[in-house]
């Protein structure tokens, strides 16, 4: 067995330089690239919030199932700093940096100082590693654990040390708490043990018990997590969503798995993942120069398969790539994220071979050629990530670039009055635009009103003109309700020009809205039958002291079954309360039957101030089987997720109601 010697001075300086370079690529402008927080990062933020609130789940059921370790580190990052886009991404950057360090550590143990330095340098500048180190996602956490597992298993084999095998088992068990791809990793020590049994019998006799102990200990540590995942049917939905090829294989059709395997192997040198969310569309891990050296490293491992360390590295790369071979989408660099380290050690082996081959004739040319390969790989990776990928329209859309741009604008400039922002994801079920904005905004003295202009609009109270921002989606224009848009733009003046990330308008006085509100006709109102004893309702109606219903209008008085009923309601905020609220409208004949229903509110409660007014559009679908007759629109408000927590309507001293009947609609 080959044993690593003591650390030389040049190695120390090389490692320090590599880590500084890696840290710069992972930390500089961390809140600006990617251009905003994507929805998966915001789901992770919710999980971290649960930890900060005192919950300590061993498995998170959100977002189709998540292992917990990364979210605990995010919670610690937020607790030590503050909740912001930078603190959400910091754990990924630190895991990515530790992945570079542990890659150097295990490569040095296996192949010596030069291969280790070359592998770490390549990984430090890799698009693959930089990408996952700058997104607040959990996959990158598996990399240092996999390196340490291989490191301790190999060192245990060298030294016949029980402690090393124990540490290898601990790292194997810890991997299960990082990312679901870890579940294939018990195959690595098992396959390596089989290899030793077949070809290195003396080593097998010295170490079989240690490899078995590592597997058993890893399984024991992972058991609590696996008990939750596999003990409760339907817990892990993500695996079921991605397991089409594996299901086909179990049914006797190997072609989908073979197709995925070809794509997974080709993603290193030929064609990468075709998805802007995770990659420059179709970009392989290695460009041509680095690809040649990577293939050379793979070929060397195959050629030297009798050397245990070469076969261990080859098995490591293969096992790490297995998740991308059995789960869609094709060429998934996310599923194969644990392959980062063995792939770059392969690159280091190829570069070392190039160095040695050239050095036999031209002593100084070898280091120069290697520097050219690593430097070009870093330059092309950096350009691909910080320029091509970061500026792509698909990336700006997926990472809410327009929302982040509005936050930067408000950090830089003081608006003269209230601020409203119109964006599509600001409701209870999909609040991501508002949450992402709050994390991107540095200042904490600004109260922003949020609404989705496709179904609602806010006119804030307060002195001074209103400034309204609308983030621009580069791939799909934002939807606007044409009627509410016309009311707003009758008074609005565009104050931005030549910007491709947001539009801004200034409204000095909402004259058109005031005229519309004053012109509302009185709509007949009544209580449901079980509340008929209450005094007749009259506007404004006050809902739990939070909102006042100022008026409503039904824009049709008759519909056909299968058509849609359009109701507009007009509100004023009575008290500031960030508790989420949803409006429900039922088409009913007596207050108990339901022939059409919509539950929605296009206005975000957090940020609304007393005196603010808003309009909500309620498009109520009428069931095709609705019998002809006269119906009412029944309106109420509730606080989700429990729809039974309805806001009570003040009716005087004779009782309360939680809903009111509006108008009359004839179903023809």
N, C-alpha and C positions, 0 to 999 in steps of 0.2 A: 504493500500500500504506500501511496505517495503522501507525504506529510508536508504541510505548509510550514515554511520557516518563519523567522521573526520579521517584523515589519521594518522595511528599509526606509531611509530618509526620503528617497525620491517617491516612494509609494505614499508616504504621509502627505507630501505636498500635492501629489496627483489626486489623492482622494479629497483633500480639502478643496482643490480647484474644481473638481467635478461636482462636489456637493454645493459649492457656491453657485456654479453655473446652473445646476438643477434647481436650486432654491430661487434663483432669479427668474427662470422660465416658469416656475409654478406660482410665484407670489406677486411679481410685478404686475400692476394693473389688474389684480384679481377680480375687482368689482366691475371692470369694464369689458373684459373678454373672458367668457362669453358676454354678449351685449346686454343681457338681462337674465333674470331667473326663470328657468323653464318650469313647467308644471310639476314634473317629478321632484325637483328640488323643493318646491313649496309643499308637496305632500310629505317629504322628509322633514320639513320644518314643523309640520303638525305633529309628527311622531316625537320629535325632540321636545316639543311643548308638553306632551304628555309626561315625559320623563321629568321635566322641570316642575310639573304640577304634582309630582310625588308618585307617579305610576312607574312601575318597573316590570314591564312585560318581558317574557322570555322570547316572545315572537309577536311581531306587529301584524295585524290582519289588514291594515290599510294597504291600498295600492296593490292588491292581489297577493299580499304576503311579503314580509320583509324580515330578514335576520336582524338582530338588535344592536350589534356592537357599534356600527357606524353611527347610529342615531344617539347612542349614549355619548359618543365622543362629540357629536354636534351639540348635544345639550350642555356638555362641559364647556365647549367653546363659547356658546352663547352666554353661559353663566359667568365666565371669566372676562368676557368682553361686553358685547351687547348683541341683541338680535338684529342682524343686518345681512346683506348679501355676502359681505366679506367673511363674516364669522360662520356662515353656513358652509362656505367652501374651504375654509381653513383646514378642517380635518382631512379632506381629500388631498390637499396640497402636502400635508405632513405625512400621510400614508404614502403618497407618491414619492416623496423625498426619502422616506425610510425604505421604500422599495428599491431605490437606486443603491442605497448603502448596503442593504442585505444581499442584493444581487452581486455587488463587489465582494462581499464576505464569502458567499458560497462559491462563487467562481474562483476566488483565490484558493479556497480549500481544495477544490477539485482540480484546477488546472494551473495554478500559479499566479504570480503578481501581474504579469503583462496581460494575460487573457482577462483577468479580473478588471484591470484598469480600462481596457478597451471595451469590455461589455458594459461597465458602469457608465463610461462616457457616451456610448451609443444610446443606452437607455435614458440617460439624462436629457438628451436632446430629441428623443423620439416623439413624433406626433402622437403616437398611441399612448405613451405614458403622460405626456403633457396634457393631452385632452382629458383623460380621466382624473388627473391631479387638479384640474381647475373647475370641474363640475362637482356640485355637492351631492354626489351619488356614491353608493356603498361599494361598488365593484372593486375599486382600487385597493380596498382594505385587505383583499385576499393575497395581494402580491408579497408583502413582507412575511406573512405567515407561511406561505408556501416555500419561500427561500429558507426560512429558519428551520422548517421541518426537514428539508433536504440536507441542510447544513448539519443538523444534529444527528440525523440518521447516518450520514457518511462519517462524521467524526466518531460516532459510536462504533461503526464498523472498523475504523482505524484503531481505536483505543480499547475496544471491547468494554466500553464504559456503560454501566446501567444508567447512570445519570443522564448521559447524552440521549439514550433511547427514551427515557422518561420525558426529557424536554422535547424530543421529536414528537412524542405522543401528545404532549400538551399543545404543541403548535398545530398538530393535525386536528385535535378537538376544537381549538380556537378558530380554525378556518371555517368550521360549520356555522359560526356565529357572524360571519362576514358576508357571505354571498352564496347563493344556492349552487354555484358551480363547484363548491368544495365537496359536494356529496360523492363525486367520482374519485376523490383523492385517496381513499383507502386502497384503491387499485394500485397506486404507485409503490408503497412498501411491499404489497403482496406480490406484484409482478417482479419487483427487484429480488425478493426472496426466492421466487421460482427460478429466476436467472442464476442466482448464486448456487442454488441446489443443482442445477444442470451443468454449470460450467466452472464454478469456483467452490467445489465441495468443502475444502478446508475453511474458507471464509464463512460458508453457510453454517458449518458446525459451530463456529465461534459466535455467530451473530443471529441465528434463527430466533432464539428466544427474545432477543432485543427487538427485532422487527415485529414479532408477534406481540410483544408487550406494548410497542408503540401503537399498533393497530387497535389492540383491546383498550388501552388507555384513551386513545382518541375517540373510540366509540362510546366509552363510558361518559366522557366529558360532553359528547354531543347528544347523549341520550335524552336529557330533558327537553332540548329543542326538538329532536326528532319525534318524541312522544307527543308533543303538541301538534306538529305538522302532520304526522301520519295517524295519530290517534283520533283526530277529529275530522271526519269526511268533509271535503269542500274547503278546508282551511287554506290550502295553497292553490289558488286559482290560476296563478301564472304558469305553473308547470303544465296544467291541463291545456292552457291556451297555446303553448308552444310545442306540444308533444305529438303533433300530427304525424310526423315522419316515424317516430318511435312506435306509435300505435299501428301504423301501416306495417312496420317490420314485424311486430308481434302477430299481425294478421297474415304474415307470409309474403308481404311485398317489400323487398329490400331496396327498390329503386329510389324512393325518397331519401332514405338514409345515405345511400351511395352518392346521390346528387349533393346532399349537404356536405358529405365528407370531401368530395372533390372541391367544392367551393371553399371549405375550411382550410384545406391544404394550399389552395391557390391564393388565398388572401394574403399570404406572406410576400409573394413575389409577382403575382399576375393581376388579380382583380380583387379589390377589397369590398367592404360592405357598401351597398348601393343605397345609402340613407344619409341625408344631410344631418340628421339628428345626432349621429355618432361619428361621422367621417366626412371628409371631402369625398363627394359621391364617387364610389368606385376606386378610390385610391388604395393601393396595396400598402402593407406595412413598410416594405423596403423598396426604394427606388432602384434603378438598374445596377448602379455600382455596389451599393450595400447588398442588394439581392444576390449578386454573384458571390460575395463573401459569405453571406448567410448559407447559401446552398453548399458552398465549399465546407463550411463548418458542419452541416448536416452530413455531407458525404464522408468527412473525416470520422465522425462518430460511428457511422455505419461500417466504414472500413476497419475501424479499431474496436469493433463490438466486443471483442474478447477482453478489453480493458473495462473493468467494472465501472469506473467513473464515466466513461464515454456512454456506456449503455444506460447508466442511471440518468444522464442528461437527456438521452434520446427518449427514454420512457417518460421523463418529466414533461418534455415537450408534447409527447403524444397524449398523455393523460390530461394535460391542461387544455388540449384542443378538442377533446372528446365532447364537451358540452356544445360546441359549435357544430359538431358532426351529427348530433341527434336532435337538435332543437332549432327551429326556425327563428329568425330569418337566415338566409344563406350568408356565409362569410361574416358571421357576427363577431366583431371584435369585443363586444361586451361579454358574450358567453365564454370567449376564450381569453379573458383578461389575465388569468393566471399564467398564460403562456408568455407574457412579456419577458420575464427573467430568463427562462431557458432559451427563448428565441434570440435574445441579445447575447447570451453566453455563446450560442452557436455562432453569431456574428463575430464575437471576440475570437473564437477559435479560427474562423476563416481569415480574419485580419492578421492574427498571429502567424498563420501559415504563409500568408502573403509576405509578411515582414521577413520571415525566415528564408523564404525562397529567393527574394530579391537581395537580401543581405549577403548571400553567398558570393555575389559578383559585385554589387554596388552597396557598400556598407551604409552610406547615408541616404540612399534612395528608399530603402524599406520604411523607415519612420515617416518619410515625406509622403509616400503613397498612402500609408495608413492614415495619416493626418488629413489627406485630401478626401479619402472615403468618409471618415467620421465628420469632417467639416462640411462636406457637401450634404451628407445626410442631415446634419443639424440645420444647415441653411435652408434646405428644401422643406424639412419638417416645420421649421419656424415660419417660413413664408406660407406654407399650406395652412397652418393653424391660425396665425395672427392676422393674415391678410385674406387668403382665399376663403377659408371657412368662416372666419368671424364676420366678414362683410357680405356673405351670401344672403340673399333675400329669405331663403328658407330658414336660415339660422336666426335671422332677426325676428321672424314670425314666431318660431318655436320657443325662443327665449324672451319673448315680450320686449323686443328692442324698443318699440315705440313707447311703452309704459316707462321703461327705464330712462328714456330720453326726456320725458316730461319731468321725471324726478330730478334729473340733472339740471334742467331748466329752472325749476323752482328752487333748487339749492343755490343757483347762481344769481337769480333775479327775484326781487321782492314784488309780488303782484300788488296792485293798488287796492284790491278789495277781495271779496270772497272768491274762492276757486272751486270750479266744478270740473269733473273729468267724466267724459262719456266713453265707455269701453264695454265689450260684450260680456266679460266674465266678472260680474259684480253681484251675483245673487247668492243665496244661501248655499246652494248645491255647488256652485262654481264661482268662488270668490277670488280667483287667482290673480286677476289684474290688480285688484285693490290690495291684496296681501303682498304681492310682488312689489308694488309701488311703495308700500310702507317700509319694506326691508331695503329698498334702494335709496329712499330719501334720507339724507343725513340730518336735516333739521327736524326738531320735534315741536315747533311752535305753530304749525300750520294745520288747520282743520279743513279737510277736503271733502266735498260732497261728491259721491259717486253715483252714476246711473248708467243703465244700458239704453242707449238712444233707440234701439229697435223696439222697445216696449214701454219706456218711461222717460220722464225728464224732470230735472230739478231746477227750480228758480229760488235761489237762496235769499234769505233776509240779510240785512246789514247795510251799513253805509258804504258808499263807494261803488264803482262799477264792478260787474262780475266778469271774471276771466274764465273762459271755458276752453278746455283742451280735449282734443280727440286724437289718440294715438293712431298711427297709420299702419295698417297691416299690408305689407308689400305684396302679398299673394292673393288676398281676398278682401275687397273693400268692406269696411264696416257697414252694417245694416242700420238704417235710420227709419223710424216710423215717419212716413211722409207728412202726415198731418201735424205731428208735434214738431217736426223739423221746420215746417213752414212757419209755425208760430214763433219759434226761436229765431230763425234767420230773418224774420221781419225786422228785428231790432239789433241783430248782431253785425259786427264789423270785423273782417278778417285782419289780424295783426301779424300774421307770419307769411312769409313768401319764400319760395324755393327751398322748402324743407321737405325731406322725404320720410321723416319719422313721426311728425305730429302736425296737426293744425291747431291754431289758437285763435279765439275770437274774443271780442270785448263787447259787453252789453251795458250801456249806460243806464237804461231804464227799460224794464220789461213791459212796454206799453201794450203790445199785441196780446201778451198773456193776460194782463189785467182786463183788457176789453173782452177777451173770450170768457174769462171767469165771471165778469159782470153780466154777460149775455146768456149765461146758462139758464135754460128753462127749468122750472120746478118739476122734478121727477116724482111721481107718486111713490110713497114709501109706506111700509107696514111691517108689523112684527109677524113672525111665524105663528102658526095656530096655537102652539103651546105657550106663547107669550102674548096672546091677544088681550089679556087683562091689563097690560101696561098702557100708560098714556101714549097717544099717537106720536110716532117719532117726528122730530123736526130738526132741520139743519141749524147749526153744525152738530154732528154726532161725535161724541168724545169716546175714544177707545182706550180705556185704562189710563187716562191722563197722558197718553203718549202722542196720539194722533187725533186730529179732528177732520171728519169727512165734511168737506165744504160743498160738494155737489157731485152729480153724476149725470151722464148722458148715454142713452141707448141710441145707437146710430141707425138702427132699423127697428121697426115695430112688428115685423113678421119675418119668419124664416121657414125654410123647408128642412125636413129631416136630412141629416148628413151635411148641412151647411154650417156656417160659423157665425156666431153672434158676437158683435163687437161692442163692449162696454168700456167707457172711460170714466175713471173716478178721479176726483180732485181733492187734495189733502193739504193740511197744514201741520207742521211739527209743533207739538205742545211742549214736550220735554226731551232733552238730549238723553238718549239711552242707546248704548251700542248693542244691546241684545238683538240678535237676528229676528226678523219678523217676515212673515209670508202672508199674502192675501189669497183668499179662496173665493171663487164665485161658482155657485151651482145653479143650473137651470132646473127649477122645481115648480111644482104646481101647488104644493101645500106646505113646503118647508121640510118634508121628510124624504120625499122621492127625489132622485137625481137623474136628469136626462142629459146632462152635459156638465163638465167640470174643468176648471183650470186653477192650479195652485201656483202662484208666481208673484214675485215683486221684483221689478227691475231697478229698484233703488236700494243702495247699501245703507243700512241703518247707522252704522258706525261713521260718525262725522256730521250727521245731520244736527242742525242747531234750531232752537226754538224760533218760530217765525218762518222757517224755510217752508216752501210749498212745492208740491210735486204732483205730476199727473201720471197715472198708470193706465195702460191699455190692457184690457182683459179679453183676449180672443177665445171665446167659449165654443168648443165644437159640440154640435147637436147630434146626439146619437141617431143613427139611421132608423132605428126602430121606434123613435119617439112618436106617440100617437098625436093626432091633431088636437088642438085645444089651446087654452090660455095659460101662460106660465109666467114666472117671476125670476129675476136674477137675485139670488141670495148671496149676500156679501158678508165676509167676516175677516178677521185677522187672527193669526196664531203664531206662537213662537216654536219653531222646530228645534229638535227633531220630533217632539211629541205634539202631534197635531191637535191633541185634546187640550193643550194649554192655550186656550183662546183668550184674546183680549176682550174684556167685558165692556159693554156699551152703557154709559151712564143714562139712566131713564128716570131719575128722581128717586123718591123714597119708597116706591112700590115694588122694587125688584130690579133685576138686571137681565140683559139679553146678550148673547155672544154673536148674533147675526141679525141682519135686517134684509127685508125684501124690497127690491128696487124695480119700479116700472112694471109694465105688462108686455109680454111678447106672445104673439100668436104664431103657433106652429101650424102651417097649412098642410 
